[in-house]
């Protein structure tokens, strides 16, 4: 997300509410529901499967730090 684009503008152009955009930008992370990803992909004109292929190519492996931290904090 470009820092020059407002949350409202980004949300409007991607079919999601600006509050969701704020959550996505949070430092602690946000578990984006598949339904939200589907909406964003629809507005970007890509298939959800292609989105995940792009993620896999970009990051090559899943970063589980957030999940591990959450589990550790719950104990």
mmJSON file of the N, C-alpha and C atoms, coordinates in Angstrom:
{"data_MODEL":{"atom_site":{
"group_PDB":["ATOM","ATOM","ATOM","ATOM","ATOM","ATOM","ATOM","ATOM","ATOM","ATOM","ATOM","ATOM","ATOM","ATOM","ATOM","ATOM","ATOM","ATOM","ATOM","ATOM","ATOM","ATOM","ATOM","ATOM","ATOM","ATOM","ATOM","ATOM","ATOM","ATOM","ATOM","ATOM","ATOM","ATOM","ATOM","ATOM","ATOM","ATOM","ATOM","ATOM","ATOM","ATOM","ATOM","ATOM","ATOM","ATOM","ATOM","ATOM","ATOM","ATOM","ATOM","ATOM","ATOM","ATOM","ATOM","ATOM","ATOM","ATOM","ATOM","ATOM","ATOM","ATOM","ATOM","ATOM","ATOM","ATOM","ATOM","ATOM","ATOM","ATOM","ATOM","ATOM","ATOM","ATOM","ATOM","ATOM","ATOM","ATOM","ATOM","ATOM","ATOM","ATOM","ATOM","ATOM","ATOM","ATOM","ATOM","ATOM","ATOM","ATOM","ATOM","ATOM","ATOM","ATOM","ATOM","ATOM","ATOM","ATOM","ATOM","ATOM","ATOM","ATOM","ATOM","ATOM","ATOM","ATOM","ATOM","ATOM","ATOM","ATOM","ATOM","ATOM","ATOM","ATOM","ATOM","ATOM","ATOM","ATOM","ATOM","ATOM","ATOM","ATOM","ATOM","ATOM","ATOM","ATOM","ATOM","ATOM","ATOM","ATOM","ATOM","ATOM","ATOM","ATOM","ATOM","ATOM","ATOM","ATOM","ATOM","ATOM","ATOM","ATOM","ATOM","ATOM","ATOM","ATOM","ATOM","ATOM","ATOM","ATOM","ATOM","ATOM","ATOM","ATOM","ATOM","ATOM","ATOM","ATOM","ATOM","ATOM","ATOM","ATOM","ATOM","ATOM","ATOM","ATOM","ATOM","ATOM","ATOM","ATOM","ATOM","ATOM","ATOM","ATOM","ATOM","ATOM","ATOM","ATOM","ATOM","ATOM","ATOM","ATOM","ATOM","ATOM","ATOM","ATOM","ATOM","ATOM","ATOM","ATOM","ATOM","ATOM","ATOM","ATOM","ATOM","ATOM","ATOM","ATOM","ATOM","ATOM","ATOM","ATOM","ATOM","ATOM","ATOM","ATOM","ATOM","ATOM","ATOM","ATOM","ATOM","ATOM","ATOM","ATOM","ATOM","ATOM","ATOM","ATOM","ATOM","ATOM","ATOM","ATOM","ATOM","ATOM","ATOM"],
"id":[1,2,3,4,5,6,7,8,9,10,11,12,13,14,15,16,17,18,19,20,21,22,23,24,25,26,27,28,29,30,31,32,33,34,35,36,37,38,39,40,41,42,43,44,45,46,47,48,49,50,51,52,53,54,55,56,57,58,59,60,61,62,63,64,65,66,67,68,69,70,71,72,73,74,75,76,77,78,79,80,81,82,83,84,85,86,87,88,89,90,91,92,93,94,95,96,97,98,99,100,101,102,103,104,105,106,107,108,109,110,111,112,113,114,115,116,117,118,119,120,121,122,123,124,125,126,127,128,129,130,131,132,133,134,135,136,137,138,139,140,141,142,143,144,145,146,147,148,149,150,151,152,153,154,155,156,157,158,159,160,161,162,163,164,165,166,167,168,169,170,171,172,173,174,175,176,177,178,179,180,181,182,183,184,185,186,187,188,189,190,191,192,193,194,195,196,197,198,199,200,201,202,203,204,205,206,207,208,209,210,211,212,213,214,215,216,217,218,219,220,221,222,223,224,225],
"type_symbol":["N","C","C","N","C","C","N","C","C","N","C","C","N","C","C","N","C","C","N","C","C","N","C","C","N","C","C","N","C","C","N","C","C","N","C","C","N","C","C","N","C","C","N","C","C","N","C","C","N","C","C","N","C","C","N","C","C","N","C","C","N","C","C","N","C","C","N","C","C","N","C","C","N","C","C","N","C","C","N","C","C","N","C","C","N","C","C","N","C","C","N","C","C","N","C","C","N","C","C","N","C","C","N","C","C","N","C","C","N","C","C","N","C","C","N","C","C","N","C","C","N","C","C","N","C","C","N","C","C","N","C","C","N","C","C","N","C","C","N","C","C","N","C","C","N","C","C","N","C","C","N","C","C","N","C","C","N","C","C","N","C","C","N","C","C","N","C","C","N","C","C","N","C","C","N","C","C","N","C","C","N","C","C","N","C","C","N","C","C","N","C","C","N","C","C","N","C","C","N","C","C","N","C","C","N","C","C","N","C","C","N","C","C","N","C","C","N","C","C","N","C","C","N","C","C"],
"label_atom_id":["N","CA","C","N","CA","C","N","CA","C","N","CA","C","N","CA","C","N","CA","C","N","CA","C","N","CA","C","N","CA","C","N","CA","C","N","CA","C","N","CA","C","N","CA","C","N","CA","C","N","CA","C","N","CA","C","N","CA","C","N","CA","C","N","CA","C","N","CA","C","N","CA","C","N","CA","C","N","CA","C","N","CA","C","N","CA","C","N","CA","C","N","CA","C","N","CA","C","N","CA","C","N","CA","C","N","CA","C","N","CA","C","N","CA","C","N","CA","C","N","CA","C","N","CA","C","N","CA","C","N","CA","C","N","CA","C","N","CA","C","N","CA","C","N","CA","C","N","CA","C","N","CA","C","N","CA","C","N","CA","C","N","CA","C","N","CA","C","N","CA","C","N","CA","C","N","CA","C","N","CA","C","N","CA","C","N","CA","C","N","CA","C","N","CA","C","N","CA","C","N","CA","C","N","CA","C","N","CA","C","N","CA","C","N","CA","C","N","CA","C","N","CA","C","N","CA","C","N","CA","C","N","CA","C","N","CA","C","N","CA","C","N","CA","C","N","CA","C","N","CA","C","N","CA","C","N","CA","C","N","CA","C"],
"label_alt_id":[null,null,null,null,null,null,null,null,null,null,null,null,null,null,null,null,null,null,null,null,null,null,null,null,null,null,null,null,null,null,null,null,null,null,null,null,null,null,null,null,null,null,null,null,null,null,null,null,null,null,null,null,null,null,null,null,null,null,null,null,null,null,null,null,null,null,null,null,null,null,null,null,null,null,null,null,null,null,null,null,null,null,null,null,null,null,null,null,null,null,null,null,null,null,null,null,null,null,null,null,null,null,null,null,null,null,null,null,null,null,null,null,null,null,null,null,null,null,null,null,null,null,null,null,null,null,null,null,null,null,null,null,null,null,null,null,null,null,null,null,null,null,null,null,null,null,null,null,null,null,null,null,null,null,null,null,null,null,null,null,null,null,null,null,null,null,null,null,null,null,null,null,null,null,null,null,null,null,null,null,null,null,null,null,null,null,null,null,null,null,null,null,null,null,null,null,null,null,null,null,null,null,null,null,null,null,null,null,null,null,null,null,null,null,null,null,null,null,null,null,null,null,null,null,null],
"label_comp_id":["UNK","UNK","UNK","UNK","UNK","UNK","UNK","UNK","UNK","UNK","UNK","UNK","UNK","UNK","UNK","UNK","UNK","UNK","UNK","UNK","UNK","UNK","UNK","UNK","UNK","UNK","UNK","UNK","UNK","UNK","UNK","UNK","UNK","UNK","UNK","UNK","UNK","UNK","UNK","UNK","UNK","UNK","UNK","UNK","UNK","UNK","UNK","UNK","UNK","UNK","UNK","UNK","UNK","UNK","UNK","UNK","UNK","UNK","UNK","UNK","UNK","UNK","UNK","UNK","UNK","UNK","UNK","UNK","UNK","UNK","UNK","UNK","UNK","UNK","UNK","UNK","UNK","UNK","UNK","UNK","UNK","UNK","UNK","UNK","UNK","UNK","UNK","UNK","UNK","UNK","UNK","UNK","UNK","UNK","UNK","UNK","UNK","UNK","UNK","UNK","UNK","UNK","UNK","UNK","UNK","UNK","UNK","UNK","UNK","UNK","UNK","UNK","UNK","UNK","UNK","UNK","UNK","UNK","UNK","UNK","UNK","UNK","UNK","UNK","UNK","UNK","UNK","UNK","UNK","UNK","UNK","UNK","UNK","UNK","UNK","UNK","UNK","UNK","UNK","UNK","UNK","UNK","UNK","UNK","UNK","UNK","UNK","UNK","UNK","UNK","UNK","UNK","UNK","UNK","UNK","UNK","UNK","UNK","UNK","UNK","UNK","UNK","UNK","UNK","UNK","UNK","UNK","UNK","UNK","UNK","UNK","UNK","UNK","UNK","UNK","UNK","UNK","UNK","UNK","UNK","UNK","UNK","UNK","UNK","UNK","UNK","UNK","UNK","UNK","UNK","UNK","UNK","UNK","UNK","UNK","UNK","UNK","UNK","UNK","UNK","UNK","UNK","UNK","UNK","UNK","UNK","UNK","UNK","UNK","UNK","UNK","UNK","UNK","UNK","UNK","UNK","UNK","UNK","UNK","UNK","UNK","UNK","UNK","UNK","UNK"],
"label_asym_id":["A","A","A","A","A","A","A","A","A","A","A","A","A","A","A","A","A","A","A","A","A","A","A","A","A","A","A","A","A","A","A","A","A","A","A","A","A","A","A","A","A","A","A","A","A","A","A","A","A","A","A","A","A","A","A","A","A","A","A","A","A","A","A","A","A","A","A","A","A","A","A","A","A","A","A","A","A","A","A","A","A","A","A","A","A","A","A","A","A","A","A","A","A","A","A","A","A","A","A","A","A","A","A","A","A","A","A","A","A","A","A","A","A","A","A","A","A","A","A","A","A","A","A","A","A","A","A","A","A","A","A","A","A","A","A","A","A","A","A","A","A","A","A","A","A","A","A","A","A","A","A","A","A","A","A","A","A","A","A","A","A","A","A","A","A","A","A","A","A","A","A","A","A","A","A","A","A","A","A","A","A","A","A","A","A","A","A","A","A","A","A","A","A","A","A","A","A","A","A","A","A","A","A","A","A","A","A","A","A","A","A","A","A","A","A","A","A","A","A","A","A","A","A","A","A"],
"label_entity_id":["1","1","1","1","1","1","1","1","1","1","1","1","1","1","1","1","1","1","1","1","1","1","1","1","1","1","1","1","1","1","1","1","1","1","1","1","1","1","1","1","1","1","1","1","1","1","1","1","1","1","1","1","1","1","1","1","1","1","1","1","1","1","1","1","1","1","1","1","1","1","1","1","1","1","1","1","1","1","1","1","1","1","1","1","1","1","1","1","1","1","1","1","1","1","1","1","1","1","1","1","1","1","1","1","1","1","1","1","1","1","1","1","1","1","1","1","1","1","1","1","1","1","1","1","1","1","1","1","1","1","1","1","1","1","1","1","1","1","1","1","1","1","1","1","1","1","1","1","1","1","1","1","1","1","1","1","1","1","1","1","1","1","1","1","1","1","1","1","1","1","1","1","1","1","1","1","1","1","1","1","1","1","1","1","1","1","1","1","1","1","1","1","1","1","1","1","1","1","1","1","1","1","1","1","1","1","1","1","1","1","1","1","1","1","1","1","1","1","1","1","1","1","1","1","1"],
"label_seq_id":[1,1,1,2,2,2,3,3,3,4,4,4,5,5,5,6,6,6,7,7,7,8,8,8,9,9,9,10,10,10,11,11,11,12,12,12,13,13,13,14,14,14,15,15,15,16,16,16,17,17,17,18,18,18,19,19,19,20,20,20,21,21,21,22,22,22,23,23,23,24,24,24,25,25,25,26,26,26,27,27,27,28,28,28,29,29,29,30,30,30,31,31,31,32,32,32,33,33,33,34,34,34,35,35,35,36,36,36,37,37,37,38,38,38,39,39,39,40,40,40,41,41,41,42,42,42,43,43,43,44,44,44,45,45,45,46,46,46,47,47,47,48,48,48,49,49,49,50,50,50,51,51,51,52,52,52,53,53,53,54,54,54,55,55,55,56,56,56,57,57,57,58,58,58,59,59,59,60,60,60,61,61,61,62,62,62,63,63,63,64,64,64,65,65,65,66,66,66,67,67,67,68,68,68,69,69,69,70,70,70,71,71,71,72,72,72,73,73,73,74,74,74,75,75,75],
"pdbx_PDB_ins_code":[null,null,null,null,null,null,null,null,null,null,null,null,null,null,null,null,null,null,null,null,null,null,null,null,null,null,null,null,null,null,null,null,null,null,null,null,null,null,null,null,null,null,null,null,null,null,null,null,null,null,null,null,null,null,null,null,null,null,null,null,null,null,null,null,null,null,null,null,null,null,null,null,null,null,null,null,null,null,null,null,null,null,null,null,null,null,null,null,null,null,null,null,null,null,null,null,null,null,null,null,null,null,null,null,null,null,null,null,null,null,null,null,null,null,null,null,null,null,null,null,null,null,null,null,null,null,null,null,null,null,null,null,null,null,null,null,null,null,null,null,null,null,null,null,null,null,null,null,null,null,null,null,null,null,null,null,null,null,null,null,null,null,null,null,null,null,null,null,null,null,null,null,null,null,null,null,null,null,null,null,null,null,null,null,null,null,null,null,null,null,null,null,null,null,null,null,null,null,null,null,null,null,null,null,null,null,null,null,null,null,null,null,null,null,null,null,null,null,null,null,null,null,null,null,null],
"Cartn_x":[0.839,0.0,0.881,0.547,1.3,0.966,1.985,1.709,1.017,1.034,0.414,-1.085,-1.607,-3.03,-3.739,-4.845,-5.586,-6.256,-6.531,-7.238,-8.583,-9.263,-10.588,-10.497,-9.546,-9.368,-8.988,-8.054,-7.641,-8.813,-9.539,-10.692,-11.74,-12.023,-13.04,-12.634,-11.372,-10.921,-10.745,-10.779,-10.611,-11.838,-12.919,-14.175,-14.232,-13.388,-13.407,-13.524,-13.961,-14.145,-12.786,-12.692,-11.425,-10.953,-11.868,-11.458,-10.681,-11.021,-10.287,-8.876,-8.762,-7.446,-6.584,-7.158,-6.408,-5.913,-6.788,-6.401,-5.252,-5.32,-4.271,-2.934,-2.953,-1.727,-1.18,-1.918,-1.477,-0.144,0.68,2.004,1.937,0.949,0.84,0.24,-0.166,-0.729,-2.232,-2.797,-4.241,-4.487,-5.257,-5.605,-6.746,-6.391,-7.373,-8.238,-9.553,-10.441,-10.347,-10.531,-10.484,-11.521,-12.655,-13.687,-13.178,-12.382,-11.804,-10.757,-9.921,-8.935,-9.619,-10.716,-11.469,-11.991,-12.519,-13.034,-11.92,-10.79,-9.659,-9.188,-9.07,-8.633,-9.627,-10.915,-11.937,-11.742,-11.556,-11.384,-10.049,-9.051,-7.762,-7.768,-8.801,-8.907,-8.011,-7.74,-6.94,-7.683,-7.345,-7.94,-7.253,-8.007,-7.45,-6.266,-6.385,-5.289,-4.03,-4.2,-3.044,-2.423,-3.267,-2.769,-1.835,-2.28,-1.454,-0.179,-0.24,0.975,1.967,1.455,2.321,2.965,2.175,2.7,3.795,3.532,4.522,5.812,5.691,6.871,7.64,6.918,7.554,8.257,7.595,8.112,8.694,8.41,8.965,8.62,8.28,7.838,6.94,6.113,5.174,5.901,5.626,6.19,5.199,5.544,4.64,4.931,5.753,6.104,4.878,3.907,2.717,1.928,1.763,1.012,1.74,3.047,3.82,3.769,3.862,3.788,2.419,1.362,0.006,-0.177,0.317,0.202,1.0,2.198,3.045,2.381,1.78,1.104,-0.115,-0.742,-1.95,-1.631,-0.377,-0.013,0.197],
"Cartn_y":[-1.18,0.0,1.239,2.126,3.374,4.282,4.86,5.77,7.054,7.337,8.557,8.416,7.194,6.947,6.855,7.559,7.528,6.171,5.83,4.585,4.544,5.677,5.746,5.495,6.142,5.996,4.562,3.989,2.609,1.662,1.842,0.991,1.077,2.285,2.483,1.814,1.932,1.353,-0.161,-0.731,-2.173,-2.854,-2.108,-2.689,-3.053,-2.419,-2.701,-1.39,-1.483,-0.307,0.201,1.494,2.091,1.542,1.097,0.519,-0.782,-1.523,-2.746,-2.383,-1.33,-0.87,-0.501,0.188,0.556,-0.693,-1.709,-2.954,-3.637,-3.645,-4.279,-3.583,-2.278,-1.494,-1.551,-2.123,-2.157,-2.881,-2.386,-2.957,-4.4,-4.704,-6.046,-7.06,-6.613,-7.532,-7.659,-8.302,-8.496,-9.747,-10.65,-11.875,-11.557,-11.339,-10.932,-12.127,-12.014,-13.112,-13.361,-14.613,-14.967,-14.17,-13.89,-13.111,-11.711,-11.109,-9.795,-9.893,-10.924,-11.131,-11.342,-12.094,-12.344,-11.038,-10.178,-8.881,-8.028,-7.952,-7.167,-7.711,-9.024,-9.639,-9.352,-9.41,-9.109,-7.698,-6.743,-5.35,-5.117,-5.944,-5.848,-6.642,-7.454,-8.226,-9.451,-10.038,-11.264,-12.353,-13.591,-14.721,-14.868,-15.359,-15.575,-16.54,-17.577,-18.545,-17.868,-16.933,-16.195,-15.298,-14.733,-13.918,-14.746,-15.96,-16.801,-17.259,-17.46,-17.786,-16.625,-15.401,-14.22,-14.118,-14.408,-14.373,-15.414,-16.623,-17.694,-17.337,-16.758,-16.346,-15.242,-14.311,-13.161,-13.544,-14.348,-14.632,-16.023,-16.921,-18.259,-19.164,-18.622,-19.433,-18.576,-19.254,-18.548,-18.081,-16.866,-16.324,-16.574,-17.501,-17.871,-17.119,-16.087,-15.358,-14.849,-14.297,-13.751,-14.852,-15.994,-17.114,-17.656,-17.827,-18.34,-17.385,-16.089,-15.086,-15.128,-15.254,-15.305,-16.523,-17.668,-18.894,-18.772,-18.189,-18.026,-17.102,-16.014,-15.064,-15.682,-16.649,-17.274,-18.261,-18.708,-19.721,-19.124],
"Cartn_z":[0.0,0.0,0.0,-0.852,-0.949,0.236,0.875,1.994,1.551,0.253,-0.267,-0.511,-0.396,-0.636,0.71,0.859,2.122,2.305,3.57,3.876,3.171,3.164,2.54,1.035,0.397,-1.045,-1.41,-0.653,-0.907,-0.71,0.393,0.668,-0.423,-0.856,-1.895,-3.206,-3.57,-4.837,-4.783,-3.568,-3.41,-2.801,-2.638,-2.177,-0.714,0.099,1.537,2.307,3.555,4.403,4.872,5.072,5.51,6.853,7.712,9.0,8.793,7.749,7.423,6.959,6.175,5.712,6.916,7.89,9.111,9.828,9.945,10.615,9.88,8.551,7.753,7.985,8.166,8.351,9.777,10.718,12.111,12.242,13.139,13.36,13.852,14.691,15.264,14.305,13.141,12.155,12.275,11.28,11.214,10.404,10.943,10.227,9.272,8.034,7.03,6.651,6.812,6.408,4.903,4.512,3.094,2.313,2.931,2.236,1.881,2.758,2.475,1.372,1.432,0.366,-0.979,-0.968,-2.195,-2.776,-1.927,-2.383,-2.976,-2.282,-2.776,-4.128,-4.229,-5.49,-6.61,-6.301,-7.306,-7.857,-6.965,-7.39,-8.102,-7.818,-8.515,-9.819,-10.023,-11.259,-11.31,-10.126,-10.098,-9.337,-9.635,-8.924,-7.568,-6.599,-5.266,-5.346,-6.164,-6.311,-6.855,-7.783,-8.314,-7.247,-6.377,-5.27,-4.387,-4.024,-3.155,-3.866,-5.172,-5.932,-5.863,-5.992,-5.888,-4.507,-3.475,-2.1,-1.932,-2.435,-2.319,-3.065,-4.249,-5.014,-4.291,-3.713,-3.06,-1.763,-0.947,0.388,0.537,-0.397,-0.468,0.711,1.84,2.962,3.852,4.608,5.476,6.732,7.144,8.37,9.495,10.381,11.464,12.759,12.723,13.937,14.686,13.947,14.591,15.283,14.613,15.187,16.4,16.305,17.433,18.618,18.359,19.424,20.095,19.303,19.837,20.732,20.286,21.082,22.373,22.291,23.469,24.483,24.013,24.896,25.567,24.909,25.442,26.564,26.64,27.649,28.998],
"occupancy":[1.0,1.0,1.0,1.0,1.0,1.0,1.0,1.0,1.0,1.0,1.0,1.0,1.0,1.0,1.0,1.0,1.0,1.0,1.0,1.0,1.0,1.0,1.0,1.0,1.0,1.0,1.0,1.0,1.0,1.0,1.0,1.0,1.0,1.0,1.0,1.0,1.0,1.0,1.0,1.0,1.0,1.0,1.0,1.0,1.0,1.0,1.0,1.0,1.0,1.0,1.0,1.0,1.0,1.0,1.0,1.0,1.0,1.0,1.0,1.0,1.0,1.0,1.0,1.0,1.0,1.0,1.0,1.0,1.0,1.0,1.0,1.0,1.0,1.0,1.0,1.0,1.0,1.0,1.0,1.0,1.0,1.0,1.0,1.0,1.0,1.0,1.0,1.0,1.0,1.0,1.0,1.0,1.0,1.0,1.0,1.0,1.0,1.0,1.0,1.0,1.0,1.0,1.0,1.0,1.0,1.0,1.0,1.0,1.0,1.0,1.0,1.0,1.0,1.0,1.0,1.0,1.0,1.0,1.0,1.0,1.0,1.0,1.0,1.0,1.0,1.0,1.0,1.0,1.0,1.0,1.0,1.0,1.0,1.0,1.0,1.0,1.0,1.0,1.0,1.0,1.0,1.0,1.0,1.0,1.0,1.0,1.0,1.0,1.0,1.0,1.0,1.0,1.0,1.0,1.0,1.0,1.0,1.0,1.0,1.0,1.0,1.0,1.0,1.0,1.0,1.0,1.0,1.0,1.0,1.0,1.0,1.0,1.0,1.0,1.0,1.0,1.0,1.0,1.0,1.0,1.0,1.0,1.0,1.0,1.0,1.0,1.0,1.0,1.0,1.0,1.0,1.0,1.0,1.0,1.0,1.0,1.0,1.0,1.0,1.0,1.0,1.0,1.0,1.0,1.0,1.0,1.0,1.0,1.0,1.0,1.0,1.0,1.0,1.0,1.0,1.0,1.0,1.0,1.0,1.0,1.0,1.0,1.0,1.0,1.0],
"B_iso_or_equiv":[0.0,0.0,0.0,0.0,0.0,0.0,0.0,0.0,0.0,0.0,0.0,0.0,0.0,0.0,0.0,0.0,0.0,0.0,0.0,0.0,0.0,0.0,0.0,0.0,0.0,0.0,0.0,0.0,0.0,0.0,0.0,0.0,0.0,0.0,0.0,0.0,0.0,0.0,0.0,0.0,0.0,0.0,0.0,0.0,0.0,0.0,0.0,0.0,0.0,0.0,0.0,0.0,0.0,0.0,0.0,0.0,0.0,0.0,0.0,0.0,0.0,0.0,0.0,0.0,0.0,0.0,0.0,0.0,0.0,0.0,0.0,0.0,0.0,0.0,0.0,0.0,0.0,0.0,0.0,0.0,0.0,0.0,0.0,0.0,0.0,0.0,0.0,0.0,0.0,0.0,0.0,0.0,0.0,0.0,0.0,0.0,0.0,0.0,0.0,0.0,0.0,0.0,0.0,0.0,0.0,0.0,0.0,0.0,0.0,0.0,0.0,0.0,0.0,0.0,0.0,0.0,0.0,0.0,0.0,0.0,0.0,0.0,0.0,0.0,0.0,0.0,0.0,0.0,0.0,0.0,0.0,0.0,0.0,0.0,0.0,0.0,0.0,0.0,0.0,0.0,0.0,0.0,0.0,0.0,0.0,0.0,0.0,0.0,0.0,0.0,0.0,0.0,0.0,0.0,0.0,0.0,0.0,0.0,0.0,0.0,0.0,0.0,0.0,0.0,0.0,0.0,0.0,0.0,0.0,0.0,0.0,0.0,0.0,0.0,0.0,0.0,0.0,0.0,0.0,0.0,0.0,0.0,0.0,0.0,0.0,0.0,0.0,0.0,0.0,0.0,0.0,0.0,0.0,0.0,0.0,0.0,0.0,0.0,0.0,0.0,0.0,0.0,0.0,0.0,0.0,0.0,0.0,0.0,0.0,0.0,0.0,0.0,0.0,0.0,0.0,0.0,0.0,0.0,0.0,0.0,0.0,0.0,0.0,0.0,0.0],
"pdbx_formal_charge":[null,null,null,null,null,null,null,null,null,null,null,null,null,null,null,null,null,null,null,null,null,null,null,null,null,null,null,null,null,null,null,null,null,null,null,null,null,null,null,null,null,null,null,null,null,null,null,null,null,null,null,null,null,null,null,null,null,null,null,null,null,null,null,null,null,null,null,null,null,null,null,null,null,null,null,null,null,null,null,null,null,null,null,null,null,null,null,null,null,null,null,null,null,null,null,null,null,null,null,null,null,null,null,null,null,null,null,null,null,null,null,null,null,null,null,null,null,null,null,null,null,null,null,null,null,null,null,null,null,null,null,null,null,null,null,null,null,null,null,null,null,null,null,null,null,null,null,null,null,null,null,null,null,null,null,null,null,null,null,null,null,null,null,null,null,null,null,null,null,null,null,null,null,null,null,null,null,null,null,null,null,null,null,null,null,null,null,null,null,null,null,null,null,null,null,null,null,null,null,null,null,null,null,null,null,null,null,null,null,null,null,null,null,null,null,null,null,null,null,null,null,null,null,null,null],
"auth_seq_id":[1,1,1,2,2,2,3,3,3,4,4,4,5,5,5,6,6,6,7,7,7,8,8,8,9,9,9,10,10,10,11,11,11,12,12,12,13,13,13,14,14,14,15,15,15,16,16,16,17,17,17,18,18,18,19,19,19,20,20,20,21,21,21,22,22,22,23,23,23,24,24,24,25,25,25,26,26,26,27,27,27,28,28,28,29,29,29,30,30,30,31,31,31,32,32,32,33,33,33,34,34,34,35,35,35,36,36,36,37,37,37,38,38,38,39,39,39,40,40,40,41,41,41,42,42,42,43,43,43,44,44,44,45,45,45,46,46,46,47,47,47,48,48,48,49,49,49,50,50,50,51,51,51,52,52,52,53,53,53,54,54,54,55,55,55,56,56,56,57,57,57,58,58,58,59,59,59,60,60,60,61,61,61,62,62,62,63,63,63,64,64,64,65,65,65,66,66,66,67,67,67,68,68,68,69,69,69,70,70,70,71,71,71,72,72,72,73,73,73,74,74,74,75,75,75],
"auth_comp_id":["UNK","UNK","UNK","UNK","UNK","UNK","UNK","UNK","UNK","UNK","UNK","UNK","UNK","UNK","UNK","UNK","UNK","UNK","UNK","UNK","UNK","UNK","UNK","UNK","UNK","UNK","UNK","UNK","UNK","UNK","UNK","UNK","UNK","UNK","UNK","UNK","UNK","UNK","UNK","UNK","UNK","UNK","UNK","UNK","UNK","UNK","UNK","UNK","UNK","UNK","UNK","UNK","UNK","UNK","UNK","UNK","UNK","UNK","UNK","UNK","UNK","UNK","UNK","UNK","UNK","UNK","UNK","UNK","UNK","UNK","UNK","UNK","UNK","UNK","UNK","UNK","UNK","UNK","UNK","UNK","UNK","UNK","UNK","UNK","UNK","UNK","UNK","UNK","UNK","UNK","UNK","UNK","UNK","UNK","UNK","UNK","UNK","UNK","UNK","UNK","UNK","UNK","UNK","UNK","UNK","UNK","UNK","UNK","UNK","UNK","UNK","UNK","UNK","UNK","UNK","UNK","UNK","UNK","UNK","UNK","UNK","UNK","UNK","UNK","UNK","UNK","UNK","UNK","UNK","UNK","UNK","UNK","UNK","UNK","UNK","UNK","UNK","UNK","UNK","UNK","UNK","UNK","UNK","UNK","UNK","UNK","UNK","UNK","UNK","UNK","UNK","UNK","UNK","UNK","UNK","UNK","UNK","UNK","UNK","UNK","UNK","UNK","UNK","UNK","UNK","UNK","UNK","UNK","UNK","UNK","UNK","UNK","UNK","UNK","UNK","UNK","UNK","UNK","UNK","UNK","UNK","UNK","UNK","UNK","UNK","UNK","UNK","UNK","UNK","UNK","UNK","UNK","UNK","UNK","UNK","UNK","UNK","UNK","UNK","UNK","UNK","UNK","UNK","UNK","UNK","UNK","UNK","UNK","UNK","UNK","UNK","UNK","UNK","UNK","UNK","UNK","UNK","UNK","UNK","UNK","UNK","UNK","UNK","UNK","UNK"],
"auth_asym_id":["A","A","A","A","A","A","A","A","A","A","A","A","A","A","A","A","A","A","A","A","A","A","A","A","A","A","A","A","A","A","A","A","A","A","A","A","A","A","A","A","A","A","A","A","A","A","A","A","A","A","A","A","A","A","A","A","A","A","A","A","A","A","A","A","A","A","A","A","A","A","A","A","A","A","A","A","A","A","A","A","A","A","A","A","A","A","A","A","A","A","A","A","A","A","A","A","A","A","A","A","A","A","A","A","A","A","A","A","A","A","A","A","A","A","A","A","A","A","A","A","A","A","A","A","A","A","A","A","A","A","A","A","A","A","A","A","A","A","A","A","A","A","A","A","A","A","A","A","A","A","A","A","A","A","A","A","A","A","A","A","A","A","A","A","A","A","A","A","A","A","A","A","A","A","A","A","A","A","A","A","A","A","A","A","A","A","A","A","A","A","A","A","A","A","A","A","A","A","A","A","A","A","A","A","A","A","A","A","A","A","A","A","A","A","A","A","A","A","A","A","A","A","A","A","A"],
"auth_atom_id":["N","CA","C","N","CA","C","N","CA","C","N","CA","C","N","CA","C","N","CA","C","N","CA","C","N","CA","C","N","CA","C","N","CA","C","N","CA","C","N","CA","C","N","CA","C","N","CA","C","N","CA","C","N","CA","C","N","CA","C","N","CA","C","N","CA","C","N","CA","C","N","CA","C","N","CA","C","N","CA","C","N","CA","C","N","CA","C","N","CA","C","N","CA","C","N","CA","C","N","CA","C","N","CA","C","N","CA","C","N","CA","C","N","CA","C","N","CA","C","N","CA","C","N","CA","C","N","CA","C","N","CA","C","N","CA","C","N","CA","C","N","CA","C","N","CA","C","N","CA","C","N","CA","C","N","CA","C","N","CA","C","N","CA","C","N","CA","C","N","CA","C","N","CA","C","N","CA","C","N","CA","C","N","CA","C","N","CA","C","N","CA","C","N","CA","C","N","CA","C","N","CA","C","N","CA","C","N","CA","C","N","CA","C","N","CA","C","N","CA","C","N","CA","C","N","CA","C","N","CA","C","N","CA","C","N","CA","C","N","CA","C","N","CA","C","N","CA","C","N","CA","C","N","CA","C","N","CA","C","N","CA","C"],
"pdbx_PDB_model_num":[1,1,1,1,1,1,1,1,1,1,1,1,1,1,1,1,1,1,1,1,1,1,1,1,1,1,1,1,1,1,1,1,1,1,1,1,1,1,1,1,1,1,1,1,1,1,1,1,1,1,1,1,1,1,1,1,1,1,1,1,1,1,1,1,1,1,1,1,1,1,1,1,1,1,1,1,1,1,1,1,1,1,1,1,1,1,1,1,1,1,1,1,1,1,1,1,1,1,1,1,1,1,1,1,1,1,1,1,1,1,1,1,1,1,1,1,1,1,1,1,1,1,1,1,1,1,1,1,1,1,1,1,1,1,1,1,1,1,1,1,1,1,1,1,1,1,1,1,1,1,1,1,1,1,1,1,1,1,1,1,1,1,1,1,1,1,1,1,1,1,1,1,1,1,1,1,1,1,1,1,1,1,1,1,1,1,1,1,1,1,1,1,1,1,1,1,1,1,1,1,1,1,1,1,1,1,1,1,1,1,1,1,1,1,1,1,1,1,1,1,1,1,1,1,1]
}}}
